[in-house]
Amino acid sequence: MLLLLFSVARTAGVPSRVPAVIMARMFDKSFVQWWVSRVVPFRDVTPEKLEAEREAIEHLQEYNKHYTEFVEDAVFPVVDDLVKMLAKNRIVHRVSTWGNQLALRVHFTWRWAELIISQTHEDCVTFEHHILTEGEKRGEERVEDHAHQYDLRDPLPRSIAEQELQFFLGRLAQDLVEPGPEAEIPPGEGKG
């Protein structure tokens, strides 16, 4: 259990009416005294700034609500349909979540791709597409990254999730089939 909180205001030269409180295990006492003596004189915030902060928090709650609704009503159903299709066709894939992000990874012989869907900023949802081509057959390894962001100030339609997954799958499937070798042209003849 954490030790009791204690006041260092008096020992830091700050008037006793200012209760400076810290967790005893967290910081060295001399550091706390130094820090409190520096910051307490600047702790007063104008009412306008506080009102702006309250307004920003209200907007953030609205953005979070829009993101949650979009993920639950649009992204999860579309990803679920995609996962079922991948499993039915025995395509190696993985879906994972961490914090506010959902990641979908798909593997092929010499290409793999990952789609990450997350609320990267307070007011937008981002679809990050990472497609990696590797191996000797394909020449040099290359990575293609695409990112699309959508504003969360208003609710997002389900069609955005569908469109982003189609874009992801389309980019992943491009160049999987290599064209056959070009026919040799005899010396002195042009391609016509």
Residue frames as a rotation matrix with the C-alpha (Angstrom) as fourth column:
MET 1
0.581 0.814 0.000 0.00
0.814 -0.581 0.000 0.00
0.000 0.000 -1.000 0.00
LEU 2
0.027 -0.558 0.829 1.20
0.444 -0.737 -0.511 3.48
0.896 0.382 0.228 -0.80
LEU 3
-0.625 -0.307 -0.718 2.48
0.780 -0.264 -0.567 5.52
-0.016 -0.914 0.405 2.08
LEU 4
0.355 0.790 -0.499 0.37
0.781 -0.544 -0.306 8.38
-0.513 -0.282 -0.811 3.33
LEU 5
0.293 -0.202 0.935 0.45
0.673 -0.651 -0.352 11.58
0.679 0.732 -0.054 1.34
PHE 6
0.135 -0.272 -0.953 2.28
0.881 -0.407 0.241 14.45
-0.453 -0.872 0.185 2.93
SER 7
0.944 0.246 0.221 2.64
0.315 -0.872 -0.374 18.19
0.101 0.423 -0.901 2.51
VAL 8
-0.029 -0.995 -0.100 5.93
0.991 -0.042 0.130 19.83
-0.133 -0.096 0.986 1.65
ALA 9
0.534 0.326 0.780 4.55
0.569 -0.821 -0.046 23.33
0.625 0.469 -0.624 1.19
ARG 10
0.992 -0.128 -0.021 5.98
-0.067 -0.641 0.765 24.77
-0.111 -0.757 -0.644 4.40
THR 11
0.352 -0.924 0.148 9.42
0.355 0.278 0.893 23.27
-0.866 -0.261 0.426 3.89
ALA 12
-0.040 -0.349 0.936 9.53
0.999 0.013 0.047 24.54
-0.029 0.937 0.348 0.29
GLY 13
-0.853 -0.304 -0.424 8.99
0.352 -0.935 -0.037 28.13
-0.385 -0.181 0.905 1.35
VAL 14
-0.601 0.746 0.286 5.44
0.168 -0.232 0.958 28.20
0.781 0.624 0.015 0.06
PRO 15
-0.531 0.453 0.717 2.80
-0.814 -0.508 -0.282 29.79
0.237 -0.733 0.638 2.32
SER 16
-0.930 0.097 0.355 1.03
-0.106 0.854 -0.510 27.18
-0.353 -0.512 -0.783 4.45
ARG 17
0.002 0.990 -0.138 -2.35
-0.531 -0.116 -0.839 27.96
-0.847 0.076 0.526 2.84
VAL 18
0.254 0.002 -0.967 -1.05
-0.942 0.228 -0.247 26.10
0.220 0.974 0.060 -0.26
PRO 19
0.406 -0.103 0.908 -1.26
-0.445 0.846 0.294 22.34
-0.799 -0.523 0.298 0.32
ALA 20
0.072 -0.461 -0.885 1.30
-0.954 0.228 -0.197 20.69
0.292 0.858 -0.423 -1.93
VAL 21
0.431 0.224 0.874 0.74
-0.587 0.806 0.083 16.96
-0.686 -0.548 0.479 -1.82
ILE 22
-0.064 -0.451 -0.890 2.74
-0.907 0.398 -0.137 14.08
0.416 0.799 -0.434 -3.31
MET 23
0.930 0.253 -0.268 3.04
-0.153 0.926 0.345 10.34
0.335 -0.280 0.900 -2.91
ALA 24
0.638 -0.690 0.341 5.85
-0.610 -0.184 0.771 9.57
-0.469 -0.700 -0.538 -0.53
ARG 25
0.281 -0.546 0.790 7.27
0.308 0.830 0.464 6.61
-0.909 0.113 0.401 -2.45
MET 26
0.805 0.202 0.557 7.18
0.569 0.001 -0.822 8.33
-0.167 0.979 -0.114 -5.79
PHE 27
0.566 -0.563 0.602 9.71
0.149 -0.648 -0.747 11.18
0.811 0.512 -0.283 -5.48
ASP 28
-0.329 -0.779 -0.533 12.69
0.855 -0.007 -0.518 12.22
0.400 -0.627 0.669 -3.45
LYS 29
0.433 0.566 -0.702 11.73
0.845 -0.526 0.097 14.85
-0.314 -0.635 -0.706 -0.83
SER 30
-0.294 -0.604 -0.741 14.36
0.258 -0.796 0.547 17.37
-0.920 -0.030 0.390 -1.95
PHE 31
-0.905 0.044 0.422 13.14
0.419 -0.073 0.905 17.08
0.071 0.996 0.048 -5.56
VAL 32
0.034 0.999 0.008 9.55
0.945 -0.035 0.327 17.68
0.327 -0.003 -0.945 -4.44
GLN 33
0.282 0.027 -0.959 10.57
0.636 -0.753 0.166 20.73
-0.718 -0.657 -0.230 -2.45
TRP 34
-0.726 -0.623 -0.291 12.45
0.157 -0.561 0.813 22.15
-0.670 0.544 0.505 -5.41
TRP 35
-0.769 0.454 0.450 9.64
0.565 0.155 0.810 21.39
0.298 0.878 -0.376 -7.87
VAL 36
0.226 0.915 -0.336 6.84
0.973 -0.192 0.132 22.77
0.056 -0.356 -0.933 -5.68
SER 37
0.010 -0.273 -0.962 8.75
0.444 -0.861 0.249 26.00
-0.896 -0.429 0.113 -5.02
ARG 38
-0.906 -0.414 -0.088 9.04
0.089 -0.389 0.917 26.49
-0.414 0.823 0.389 -8.79
VAL 39
-0.783 0.579 0.227 5.51
0.413 0.211 0.886 25.65
0.465 0.787 -0.404 -9.96
VAL 40
-0.213 0.773 -0.597 3.13
0.945 0.008 -0.327 26.79
-0.248 -0.634 -0.732 -7.21
PRO 41
-0.468 0.060 -0.882 3.42
0.066 -0.993 -0.102 30.49
-0.881 -0.106 0.461 -8.15
PHE 42
-0.812 0.091 -0.577 2.17
-0.577 -0.277 0.768 29.59
-0.090 0.956 0.278 -11.66
ARG 43
-0.890 0.424 0.167 -0.72
0.411 0.905 -0.108 27.32
-0.197 -0.027 -0.980 -10.79
ASP 44
-0.168 0.877 -0.450 -3.51
0.032 -0.452 -0.892 29.87
-0.985 -0.164 0.048 -11.18
VAL 45
-0.792 0.021 0.611 -5.33
0.598 0.232 0.767 29.41
-0.126 0.972 -0.196 -14.48
THR 46
-0.850 0.488 -0.199 -7.62
-0.502 -0.865 0.020 32.02
-0.163 0.117 0.980 -15.99
PRO 47
-0.156 0.888 0.433 -11.35
-0.211 0.398 -0.893 31.19
-0.965 -0.231 0.125 -16.08
GLU 48
0.470 0.319 -0.823 -11.30
-0.836 -0.141 -0.531 31.48
-0.285 0.937 0.200 -19.89
LYS 49
-0.426 -0.730 -0.535 -8.61
-0.826 0.555 -0.099 28.84
0.369 0.399 -0.839 -20.17
LEU 50
-0.829 0.191 0.526 -10.49
-0.222 0.750 -0.622 26.54
-0.513 -0.633 -0.580 -17.79
GLU 51
0.234 0.967 -0.105 -13.68
-0.434 0.007 -0.901 26.99
-0.870 0.256 0.422 -19.81
ALA 52
0.245 -0.232 -0.941 -11.81
-0.958 0.089 -0.272 26.17
0.147 0.969 -0.201 -23.02
GLU 53
-0.815 -0.580 -0.004 -10.44
-0.564 0.795 -0.224 23.01
0.133 -0.180 -0.975 -21.35
ARG 54
-0.445 0.745 0.496 -13.93
-0.178 0.470 -0.865 21.96
-0.878 -0.473 -0.077 -20.23
GLU 55
0.484 0.624 -0.613 -15.21
-0.694 -0.152 -0.703 22.53
-0.532 0.766 0.360 -23.77
ALA 56
-0.208 -0.661 -0.721 -12.35
-0.921 0.380 -0.083 20.47
0.328 0.647 -0.688 -25.23
ILE 57
-0.899 -0.086 0.430 -13.19
-0.298 0.840 -0.454 17.60
-0.322 -0.536 -0.780 -22.85
GLU 58
0.060 0.990 0.128 -16.84
-0.315 0.141 -0.939 17.72
-0.947 0.016 0.320 -23.92
HIS 59
0.450 0.040 -0.892 -15.78
-0.892 -0.034 -0.452 17.54
-0.048 0.999 0.020 -27.58
LEU 60
-0.624 -0.758 -0.192 -13.39
-0.752 0.649 -0.115 14.70
0.211 0.072 -0.975 -26.80
GLN 61
-0.591 0.493 0.638 -16.21
-0.194 0.681 -0.706 12.74
-0.783 -0.541 -0.307 -25.20
GLU 62
0.507 0.791 -0.343 -18.29
-0.505 -0.050 -0.862 13.30
-0.698 0.610 0.374 -28.33
TYR 63
0.108 -0.560 -0.821 -15.42
-0.960 0.156 -0.232 12.18
0.258 0.814 -0.521 -30.60
ASN 64
-0.840 -0.426 0.335 -14.87
-0.520 0.808 -0.276 9.09
-0.153 -0.406 -0.901 -28.44
LYS 65
-0.106 0.899 0.425 -18.57
-0.228 0.394 -0.890 8.28
-0.968 -0.191 0.163 -28.67
HIS 66
0.616 0.318 -0.720 -18.52
-0.736 -0.091 -0.670 8.61
-0.279 0.944 0.178 -32.47
TYR 67
-0.344 -0.821 -0.456 -15.42
-0.887 0.443 -0.130 6.40
0.309 0.360 -0.880 -32.67
THR 68
-0.768 0.087 0.635 -16.94
-0.335 0.790 -0.514 3.74
-0.546 -0.608 -0.577 -30.42
GLU 69
0.290 0.954 0.077 -20.18
-0.318 0.172 -0.932 3.71
-0.903 0.246 0.354 -32.40
PHE 70
0.429 -0.195 -0.882 -18.29
-0.902 -0.055 -0.427 3.52
0.035 0.979 -0.200 -35.71
VAL 71
-0.660 -0.745 -0.092 -16.11
-0.733 0.666 -0.136 0.64
0.163 -0.023 -0.986 -34.53
GLU 72
-0.661 0.432 0.613 -19.00
-0.174 0.707 -0.685 -1.32
-0.730 -0.560 -0.392 -33.01
ASP 73
0.325 0.946 0.001 -21.58
-0.149 0.052 -0.987 -0.67
-0.934 0.321 0.158 -35.76
ALA 74
0.811 -0.017 -0.585 -19.37
-0.579 -0.167 -0.798 -0.57
-0.084 0.986 -0.145 -38.87
VAL 75
-0.071 -0.961 -0.268 -15.83
-0.957 0.142 -0.253 -1.90
0.281 0.238 -0.930 -38.37
PHE 76
-0.521 -0.169 0.837 -16.51
-0.595 0.775 -0.213 -5.00
-0.613 -0.609 -0.504 -36.26
PRO 77
0.482 0.749 0.455 -19.23
-0.173 0.590 -0.789 -6.41
-0.859 0.302 0.414 -38.56
VAL 78
0.809 -0.213 -0.549 -17.15
-0.575 -0.088 -0.813 -5.82
0.125 0.973 -0.193 -41.71
VAL 79
-0.279 -0.957 0.080 -13.99
-0.941 0.256 -0.221 -7.29
0.191 -0.137 -0.972 -40.16
ASP 80
-0.208 0.290 0.934 -16.03
-0.486 0.798 -0.356 -10.25
-0.849 -0.528 -0.025 -38.88
ASP 81
0.846 0.532 0.002 -17.31
-0.230 0.368 -0.901 -10.93
-0.480 0.762 0.434 -42.42
LEU 82
0.475 -0.756 -0.450 -13.75
-0.778 -0.123 -0.616 -10.63
0.410 0.643 -0.647 -43.76
VAL 83
-0.424 -0.647 0.634 -12.34
-0.874 0.475 -0.099 -12.99
-0.237 -0.596 -0.767 -41.12
LYS 84
0.261 0.609 0.749 -15.00
-0.271 0.791 -0.549 -15.57
-0.927 -0.060 0.371 -41.97
MET 85
0.944 0.065 -0.325 -14.11
-0.330 0.094 -0.939 -15.29
-0.030 0.993 0.110 -45.67
LEU 86
0.074 -0.993 -0.092 -10.37
-0.928 -0.035 -0.372 -15.60
0.366 0.113 -0.924 -44.92
ALA 87
-0.368 -0.175 0.913 -10.92
-0.693 0.706 -0.144 -18.63
-0.620 -0.687 -0.381 -42.65
LYS 88
0.628 0.694 0.351 -13.20
-0.240 0.602 -0.762 -20.32
-0.740 0.395 0.544 -45.19
ASN 89
0.919 -0.314 -0.240 -10.49
-0.228 0.075 -0.971 -19.95
0.322 0.947 -0.003 -47.84
ARG 90
0.753 -0.610 -0.245 -7.72
0.634 0.577 0.514 -21.00
-0.173 -0.543 0.822 -45.41
ILE 91
0.319 -0.632 0.707 -5.83
0.246 -0.665 -0.705 -17.71
0.915 0.399 -0.056 -45.72
VAL 92
-0.150 -0.480 -0.864 -3.43
0.960 0.139 -0.244 -17.08
0.238 -0.866 0.440 -42.84
HIS 93
-0.014 0.209 0.978 -4.52
0.034 -0.977 0.210 -14.04
0.999 0.036 0.006 -40.85
ARG 94
-0.464 -0.090 -0.881 -4.61
0.871 0.136 -0.472 -12.57
0.162 -0.987 0.016 -37.38
VAL 95
0.236 0.544 0.805 -6.86
0.138 -0.839 0.526 -10.01
0.962 -0.013 -0.274 -35.73
SER 96
-0.312 -0.352 -0.883 -5.77
0.921 0.115 -0.371 -8.29
0.232 -0.929 0.288 -32.55
THR 97
0.631 0.487 0.604 -6.79
0.266 -0.867 0.421 -5.35
0.729 -0.105 -0.677 -30.44
TRP 98
-0.296 -0.691 -0.660 -4.80
0.944 -0.106 -0.312 -3.13
0.146 -0.715 0.684 -28.19
GLY 99
-0.779 0.075 -0.622 -6.16
0.202 -0.910 -0.362 -0.03
-0.593 -0.408 0.694 -26.49
ASN 100
0.178 0.878 -0.444 -8.33
-0.260 -0.393 -0.882 1.75
-0.949 0.272 0.159 -29.00
GLN 101
-0.221 -0.329 -0.918 -6.85
-0.956 -0.114 0.271 0.03
-0.194 0.937 -0.289 -32.05
LEU 102
0.639 0.374 0.672 -7.81
-0.150 0.917 -0.369 -3.00
-0.755 0.135 0.642 -34.09
ALA 103
-0.250 -0.789 -0.561 -5.18
-0.861 -0.083 0.501 -4.66
-0.442 0.609 -0.659 -36.28
LEU 104
0.818 0.443 0.367 -5.75
-0.173 0.797 -0.578 -7.16
-0.549 0.409 0.729 -39.08
ARG 105
-0.223 -0.932 -0.287 -2.74
-0.793 0.001 0.609 -8.98
-0.567 0.363 -0.739 -40.56
VAL 106
0.884 0.451 0.119 -2.90
-0.259 0.687 -0.679 -11.20
-0.388 0.569 0.725 -43.66
HIS 107
-0.125 -0.986 0.114 -0.01
-0.536 0.163 0.829 -13.43
-0.835 0.042 -0.548 -44.85
PHE 108
0.951 0.216 -0.223 0.83
-0.304 0.503 -0.809 -14.85
-0.062 0.837 0.544 -48.28
THR 109
0.722 -0.691 0.036 3.95
0.689 0.711 -0.142 -16.61
0.073 0.127 0.989 -49.55
TRP 110
-0.358 -0.931 0.068 6.02
0.924 -0.364 -0.116 -13.50
0.132 0.021 0.991 -50.16
ARG 111
-0.566 0.243 0.788 3.68
-0.072 -0.967 0.246 -10.70
0.821 0.082 0.565 -49.21
TRP 112
-0.301 0.565 -0.768 1.96
0.948 0.268 -0.174 -9.73
0.107 -0.780 -0.616 -46.00
ALA 113
-0.446 0.244 0.861 -0.15
0.091 -0.945 0.314 -6.78
0.890 0.219 0.400 -45.03
GLU 114
-0.561 0.283 -0.778 -1.54
0.821 0.074 -0.566 -5.14
-0.103 -0.956 -0.274 -41.96
LEU 115
-0.135 0.609 0.781 -4.50
0.222 -0.750 0.623 -2.82
0.966 0.258 -0.034 -41.55
ILE 116
-0.696 -0.102 -0.711 -4.59
0.718 -0.088 -0.690 -0.81
0.008 -0.991 0.134 -38.35
ILE 117
0.043 0.789 0.613 -7.73
0.356 -0.585 0.729 1.05
0.934 0.187 -0.306 -37.39
SER 118
-0.283 -0.199 -0.938 -7.41
0.959 -0.046 -0.279 3.48
0.013 -0.979 0.204 -34.50
GLN 119
0.882 0.447 0.149 -8.37
0.421 -0.889 0.178 6.84
0.212 -0.094 -0.973 -33.07
THR 120
0.046 -0.999 0.010 -4.95
0.924 0.039 -0.380 8.39
0.380 0.027 0.925 -33.61
HIS 121
-0.898 -0.186 0.397 -5.96
0.044 -0.939 -0.341 11.93
0.437 -0.289 0.852 -32.71
GLU 122
-0.782 0.619 -0.068 -8.79
0.085 -0.002 -0.996 13.02
-0.617 -0.785 -0.051 -30.49
ASP 123
0.009 0.867 -0.498 -10.94
-0.479 -0.433 -0.763 14.05
-0.878 0.246 0.412 -33.46
CYS 124
0.195 0.104 -0.975 -10.20
-0.972 0.154 -0.178 11.47
0.131 0.983 0.131 -36.18
VAL 125
0.611 -0.036 0.791 -10.12
-0.127 0.982 0.143 7.78
-0.781 -0.188 0.595 -36.98
THR 126
0.016 -0.717 -0.697 -7.19
-0.962 -0.200 0.183 6.53
-0.271 0.668 -0.693 -39.06
PHE 127
0.926 0.116 0.360 -6.92
0.006 0.947 -0.321 3.51
-0.378 0.299 0.876 -41.34
GLU 128
0.105 -0.956 -0.275 -3.23
-0.870 -0.223 0.440 2.65
-0.482 0.193 -0.855 -41.81
HIS 129
0.987 0.161 0.019 -2.44
-0.122 0.811 -0.572 0.21
-0.108 0.562 0.820 -44.63
HIS 130
0.058 -0.998 0.017 1.01
-0.850 -0.041 0.525 -1.43
-0.523 -0.045 -0.851 -44.55
ILE 131
0.973 0.220 0.065 1.85
-0.143 0.804 -0.578 -3.84
-0.180 0.553 0.814 -47.38
LEU 132
0.112 -0.991 0.070 5.26
-0.752 -0.038 0.658 -5.54
-0.650 -0.126 -0.750 -47.44
THR 133
0.945 0.032 -0.324 6.61
-0.261 0.669 -0.696 -7.49
0.194 0.743 0.641 -50.38
GLU 134
0.260 -0.879 0.399 9.64
-0.806 0.030 0.591 -9.64
-0.532 -0.475 -0.701 -49.61
GLY 135
0.495 -0.148 0.856 11.80
0.153 0.985 0.082 -12.40
-0.855 0.090 0.510 -51.04
GLU 136
-0.543 -0.838 -0.047 14.22
0.020 -0.070 0.997 -13.04
-0.839 0.541 0.055 -53.88
LYS 137
-0.346 0.457 0.819 11.53
0.899 0.411 0.151 -13.85
-0.268 0.789 -0.553 -56.42
ARG 138
0.689 0.722 0.058 10.13
0.718 -0.671 -0.184 -10.35
-0.094 0.169 -0.981 -56.13
GLY 139
0.123 -0.700 0.704 13.48
0.416 -0.608 -0.677 -8.57
0.901 0.376 0.217 -56.28
GLU 140
-0.834 -0.478 0.276 14.04
0.004 -0.505 -0.863 -5.96
0.552 -0.719 0.423 -53.64
GLU 141
-0.350 0.714 -0.607 11.84
0.934 0.217 -0.284 -5.84
-0.071 -0.666 -0.742 -50.60
ARG 142
-0.791 0.136 0.596 9.43
0.038 -0.962 0.269 -2.94
0.610 0.236 0.756 -50.61
VAL 143
-0.560 0.626 -0.543 6.89
0.729 0.059 -0.682 -1.46
-0.395 -0.778 -0.489 -48.25
GLU 144
-0.586 0.490 0.645 3.81
0.233 -0.661 0.714 0.45
0.776 0.569 0.273 -49.32
ASP 145
-0.664 0.368 -0.651 2.09
0.669 -0.096 -0.737 2.52
-0.334 -0.925 -0.182 -46.67
HIS 146
-0.477 0.619 0.624 -1.18
0.188 -0.622 0.760 4.34
0.859 0.480 0.181 -47.04
ALA 147
-0.754 0.319 -0.574 -3.11
0.591 -0.050 -0.805 6.19
-0.286 -0.946 -0.151 -44.37
HIS 148
-0.397 0.728 0.559 -6.61
0.262 -0.494 0.829 7.59
0.880 0.476 0.006 -44.59
GLN 149
-0.917 0.092 -0.389 -8.13
0.361 -0.224 -0.905 9.74
-0.171 -0.970 0.172 -41.86
TYR 150
-0.220 0.921 0.322 -11.77
0.500 -0.177 0.848 10.55
0.837 0.348 -0.422 -41.24
ASP 151
-0.717 -0.019 0.697 -13.12
-0.396 -0.811 -0.430 13.32
0.573 -0.584 0.574 -39.04
LEU 152
-0.626 0.461 -0.629 -15.01
0.691 0.701 -0.174 12.23
0.360 -0.544 -0.758 -35.91
ARG 153
-0.954 0.296 -0.035 -16.86
-0.249 -0.854 -0.457 15.51
-0.165 -0.427 0.889 -35.43
ASP 154
0.057 0.978 -0.200 -19.86
-0.997 0.048 -0.052 13.80
-0.042 0.202 0.978 -37.02
PRO 155
0.272 0.088 0.958 -20.86
-0.283 0.959 -0.008 10.12
-0.920 -0.269 0.285 -36.95
LEU 156
-0.600 -0.574 -0.557 -19.24
-0.725 0.095 0.682 8.07
-0.339 0.813 -0.473 -39.74
PRO 157
0.497 0.815 -0.297 -21.25
-0.865 0.438 -0.245 5.88
-0.070 0.379 0.923 -42.13
ARG 158
0.511 -0.219 0.831 -20.67
-0.119 0.939 0.321 2.12
-0.851 -0.263 0.454 -42.33
SER 159
0.977 -0.072 0.199 -19.66
0.210 0.216 -0.954 2.47
0.026 0.974 0.226 -45.98
ILE 160
0.513 -0.850 0.119 -16.30
-0.819 -0.526 -0.230 3.95
0.258 0.021 -0.966 -44.91
ALA 161
0.043 -0.487 0.873 -15.33
-0.649 0.650 0.395 0.71
-0.759 -0.583 -0.288 -43.15
GLU 162
0.643 0.269 0.717 -16.39
0.292 0.779 -0.554 -1.36
-0.708 0.566 0.423 -46.18
GLN 163
0.961 -0.276 0.014 -14.52
-0.115 -0.447 -0.887 0.93
0.251 0.851 -0.462 -48.58
GLU 164
0.309 -0.898 0.312 -11.33
-0.950 -0.276 0.144 0.84
-0.044 -0.341 -0.939 -46.48
LEU 165
0.102 -0.252 0.962 -11.32
-0.286 0.919 0.271 -2.96
-0.953 -0.303 0.022 -46.27
GLN 166
0.846 0.207 0.491 -11.87
0.392 0.383 -0.837 -3.23
-0.361 0.900 0.243 -50.04
PHE 167
0.778 -0.627 -0.031 -9.00
-0.542 -0.646 -0.538 -0.80
0.317 0.435 -0.842 -50.63
PHE 168
0.118 -0.736 0.667 -6.80
-0.860 0.261 0.439 -2.83
-0.497 -0.625 -0.602 -48.29
LEU 169
0.286 0.061 0.956 -7.64
0.116 0.988 -0.098 -6.15
-0.951 0.139 0.276 -49.97
GLY 170
0.983 0.094 0.159 -7.25
0.171 -0.137 -0.976 -4.63
-0.070 0.986 -0.151 -53.43
ARG 171
0.519 -0.854 0.039 -3.79
-0.834 -0.516 -0.197 -3.27
0.189 0.070 -0.980 -52.64
LEU 172
0.039 -0.493 0.869 -2.81
-0.626 0.666 0.406 -6.60
-0.779 -0.560 -0.283 -51.10
ALA 173
0.487 0.261 0.834 -3.89
0.314 0.838 -0.446 -8.58
-0.815 0.479 0.326 -54.19
GLN 174
0.905 -0.186 -0.384 -2.17
-0.422 -0.516 -0.745 -6.31
-0.060 0.836 -0.545 -56.71
ASP 175
0.148 -0.927 -0.345 0.95
-0.924 -0.005 -0.382 -7.78
0.352 0.375 -0.858 -58.28
LEU 176
0.184 -0.098 0.978 0.38
-0.610 0.769 0.192 -11.24
-0.771 -0.632 0.082 -56.77
VAL 177
0.677 0.059 0.733 0.24
0.466 0.737 -0.490 -12.74
-0.569 0.674 0.471 -60.26
GLU 178
-0.195 -0.835 -0.514 3.43
-0.173 -0.487 0.856 -12.13
-0.965 0.256 -0.049 -62.18
PRO 179
0.718 0.391 -0.576 3.15
-0.613 -0.037 -0.789 -11.65
-0.330 0.920 0.213 -65.91
GLY 180
0.748 -0.443 0.494 4.94
0.517 0.856 -0.015 -14.23
-0.416 0.267 0.869 -68.01
PRO 181
-0.268 -0.916 -0.300 8.30
0.372 -0.385 0.845 -13.40
-0.889 0.115 0.443 -69.60
GLU 182
0.429 0.371 -0.823 8.12
-0.532 -0.633 -0.562 -11.05
-0.730 0.679 -0.074 -72.54
ALA 183
0.829 -0.116 0.548 8.66
0.472 0.671 -0.572 -12.63
-0.301 0.733 0.610 -75.95
GLU 184
-0.147 -0.952 -0.268 12.16
0.384 -0.305 0.872 -12.10
-0.912 0.025 0.410 -77.29
ILE 185
0.873 0.347 -0.344 12.42
-0.131 -0.511 -0.849 -9.70
-0.470 0.786 -0.401 -80.18
PRO 186
0.490 -0.728 0.480 14.95
0.865 0.475 -0.162 -10.59
-0.110 0.495 0.862 -82.85
PRO 187
-0.271 -0.667 -0.694 17.80
0.496 -0.715 0.493 -8.10
-0.825 -0.211 0.525 -83.20
GLY 188
-0.980 -0.187 0.068 17.00
0.163 -0.561 0.812 -5.21
-0.114 0.807 0.580 -85.49
GLU 189
-0.303 0.935 0.186 13.24
0.509 -0.006 0.861 -5.41
0.806 0.355 -0.474 -85.06
GLY 190
-0.821 0.091 0.563 11.30
-0.436 -0.737 -0.517 -2.94
0.368 -0.670 0.645 -82.92
LYS 191
-0.804 0.581 0.124 8.34
0.215 0.478 -0.852 -3.55
-0.554 -0.659 -0.509 -80.71
GLY 192
-0.654 0.485 0.581 6.21
0.730 0.200 0.654 -2.20
0.201 0.851 -0.484 -83.47
